Amino acid sequence: MELISHLEAESPLPSERSLAEKYRVSRVTLRKALSELADEGLIYTIHGAGSFVSQPRVTKRLKLLSFSDEIRDRGLTPTTKIISAQLLIPNELNNDATLEFIDEPTYKITRLRLGDSEPLSHETTLIAESTAPGLLELDLTNSIYSILQRNYNVKFDYAEEQISPVVVNSSMAHLLNMKKGQPAFEIKRTAFNQRGLQIERSTSIRRGDRWAFKYAVKV
């Protein structure tokens, strides 16, 4: 790990033989160490080519944070590209099954979220117009959580999340700079205020090679 910390992402590691000699361990012990580093997502191995330093992953802990805060905690600079932003009217949805839970005018905001200019997450957010009148007139490249708190005095208290493994299709792969069929995480979140009222629904597709989740489990 100390050696990796001094190497840039995608840099090759020295050969197994040289590493075994450097650390004075057997090849069996070395391979076990490399396997553990790969399990942690710190390196990856290409058969016949050797081991390489992985791109750093964003570690998401079980805490309600905006994407921008998560990225800043990782030492990256967050930016956002707006893909679309519109107001949906229930009687104009043409029975779209994916939006069947909308029973009042609702904003649908789709954005590409980046860290250090690299696409990491594709997000679609739904917020009722009554929660934030005039929301589309504001700069949605900023954190929506911050906008809601600052402009509408909306304070988030907790959220429910469902995390599922998925593979990206060609259009999502293009947006996230991935290859079609590569693994990703789908995160469905419903966020509530202190009175237990639903404030936001969102669905995020986050790159599997750049994201990790950390949980604390207590008996």
C-alpha positions in Angstrom: 0.0 0.0 0.0 2.9 2.4 0.7 4.3 1.6 -2.7 1.0 2.2 -4.4 0.5 5.5 -2.6 3.5 6.9 -4.6 2.3 5.7 -8.0 -0.2 7.3 -10.3 -3.4 5.5 -11.3 -2.9 3.0 -14.2 0.8 2.7 -13.4 2.2 -0.8 -13.5 3.5 -2.4 -10.4 7.0 -4.0 -10.4 7.1 -7.7 -11.4 6.2 -10.3 -8.8 9.8 -11.5 -8.7 11.2 -8.0 -7.9 8.5 -7.4 -5.3 9.2 -10.7 -3.6 12.9 -9.9 -3.5 12.2 -6.3 -2.3 10.0 -7.4 0.6 11.9 -10.7 1.2 8.8 -12.9 1.0 7.9 -15.9 -1.0 6.0 -15.7 -4.3 3.0 -17.4 -2.6 2.9 -14.8 0.2 3.3 -12.0 -2.4 0.4 -13.3 -4.5 -1.8 -13.4 -1.5 -1.0 -9.8 -0.7 -1.7 -8.8 -4.3 -5.0 -10.6 -4.2 -6.0 -8.8 -1.0 -5.1 -5.4 -2.6 -7.2 -6.4 -5.6 -10.2 -7.3 -3.4 -9.8 -3.8 -1.8 -10.0 -2.2 -5.3 -6.5 -0.8 -5.0 -5.0 -2.7 -7.9 -6.1 -4.8 -10.8 -4.3 -7.6 -12.7 -4.3 -8.3 -16.5 -3.2 -11.8 -17.3 0.1 -11.8 -19.1 0.7 -8.0 -18.4 1.0 -7.8 -14.7 -0.7 -5.7 -12.0 -1.6 -2.0 -12.2 -2.8 0.7 -9.8 -6.5 1.2 -9.9 -8.3 4.6 -10.2 -9.2 5.8 -6.7 -12.7 4.9 -5.6 -15.2 7.2 -3.9 -16.2 5.5 -0.6 -19.8 6.1 0.4 -20.6 5.7 4.1 -24.0 5.3 5.6 -24.6 9.0 6.0 -27.0 11.3 4.2 -24.8 13.5 2.1 -25.1 15.2 -1.3 -23.0 14.0 -4.1 -21.0 17.2 -3.9 -20.2 16.6 -0.3 -19.2 12.9 -0.9 -16.9 14.0 -3.7 -15.3 16.8 -1.7 -14.7 14.3 1.2 -12.7 12.2 -1.2 -10.5 15.2 -2.2 -12.0 15.7 -5.6 -13.7 18.7 -7.2 -17.4 18.2 -8.0 -19.0 19.6 -11.1 -22.3 19.0 -12.8 -23.7 18.9 -16.3 -27.4 19.4 -16.8 -28.9 16.8 -19.2 -32.5 17.9 -18.9 -34.8 19.7 -16.4 -38.6 19.9 -16.8 -41.9 20.2 -15.0 -44.0 17.1 -15.3 -47.8 17.4 -15.1 -49.6 14.2 -14.0 -52.3 14.2 -16.7 -49.7 14.7 -19.4 -47.6 11.7 -18.6 -49.3 9.3 -21.1 -49.5 6.5 -18.5 -45.7 6.3 -18.2 -45.3 3.4 -15.7 -42.0 4.7 -14.5 -43.7 7.8 -13.2 -46.9 6.3 -11.9 -46.3 7.6 -8.3 -46.4 11.2 -9.5 -49.8 12.7 -8.4 -48.9 16.4 -8.5 -46.7 18.7 -10.7 -43.2 17.5 -10.2 -39.7 18.6 -11.4 -37.6 15.9 -13.1 -34.0 16.9 -13.2 -31.4 14.7 -14.9 -27.7 15.5 -14.4 -24.3 14.0 -15.0 -22.1 14.3 -11.9 -18.3 14.5 -12.2 -15.3 14.4 -9.9 -12.2 16.2 -11.2 -13.9 16.4 -14.6 -14.4 12.6 -14.8 -18.0 11.4 -15.0 -18.9 9.3 -12.0 -22.7 9.3 -11.7 -25.8 9.8 -13.7 -28.7 11.1 -11.6 -32.4 11.6 -12.1 -34.1 13.6 -9.3 -37.8 14.1 -8.7 -39.0 17.0 -6.5 -42.6 18.2 -6.1 -43.2 21.8 -7.4 -45.0 22.6 -4.2 -41.7 21.9 -2.3 -39.6 24.3 -4.4 -41.6 26.7 -6.6 -39.4 28.2 -9.3 -36.7 25.6 -8.8 -35.9 25.4 -12.5 -35.0 29.1 -12.6 -32.0 28.4 -10.3 -28.5 27.1 -11.1 -29.0 23.4 -10.9 -25.3 22.7 -11.5 -25.0 23.3 -7.7 -26.0 20.8 -5.0 -29.8 20.5 -5.0 -29.7 19.7 -1.3 -27.9 23.0 -0.7 -30.4 24.9 -3.0 -33.4 23.4 -1.1 -31.9 24.3 2.3 -30.8 27.8 1.3 -33.7 28.9 -0.9 -36.6 27.0 0.5 -35.6 26.2 4.1 -36.0 22.5 3.4 -34.0 20.4 5.8 -33.3 16.7 5.2 -33.4 14.3 8.1 -33.0 10.8 6.7 -33.3 8.7 3.5 -34.1 5.2 2.4 -31.7 3.7 -0.2 -31.8 0.6 -2.3 -28.5 -0.4 -4.0 -28.5 -2.9 -6.8 -25.7 -4.1 -9.2 -26.4 -3.4 -12.8 -24.6 -3.4 -16.2 -24.7 -0.2 -18.3 -26.3 0.0 -21.7 -24.6 1.7 -24.6 -26.1 5.2 -24.0 -25.3 5.1 -20.3 -21.8 3.8 -21.0 -21.2 6.7 -23.4 -22.3 9.2 -20.7 -20.1 7.7 -17.9 -17.1 7.0 -20.1 -17.5 3.2 -19.7 -17.9 0.2 -22.0 -21.3 -1.3 -22.7 -21.9 -4.2 -20.2 -19.5 -3.0 -17.5 -20.8 -3.2 -13.9 -22.3 -0.2 -12.1 -24.4 0.5 -9.0 -28.0 1.7 -9.2 -29.0 3.6 -6.1 -32.7 4.5 -5.6 -33.1 7.1 -2.8 -36.1 8.6 -1.1 -35.2 11.5 1.2 -37.5 12.8 4.0 -37.6 15.9 6.2 -37.8 15.9 10.0 -41.6 15.5 9.9 -41.2 12.4 7.7 -42.5 14.0 4.6 -41.0 12.9 1.3 -38.9 15.6 -0.3 -36.9 13.9 -3.0 -36.8 10.7 -5.1 -33.7 9.9 -7.1 -32.1 7.2 -9.1 -28.4 7.2 -9.7 -26.2 5.0 -11.8 -22.7 5.1 -10.4 -19.6 3.6 -11.9 -18.7 0.3 -10.4 -14.9 0.8 -10.9 -15.0 4.2 -9.1 -17.4 3.6 -6.2 -17.3 1.6 -3.0 -19.6 1.3 0.0 -18.5 1.1 3.6 -20.8 -0.2 6.3 -20.4 -0.5 10.1 -22.2 -3.5 11.5 -22.7 -3.9 15.2 -24.0 -7.0 17.0 
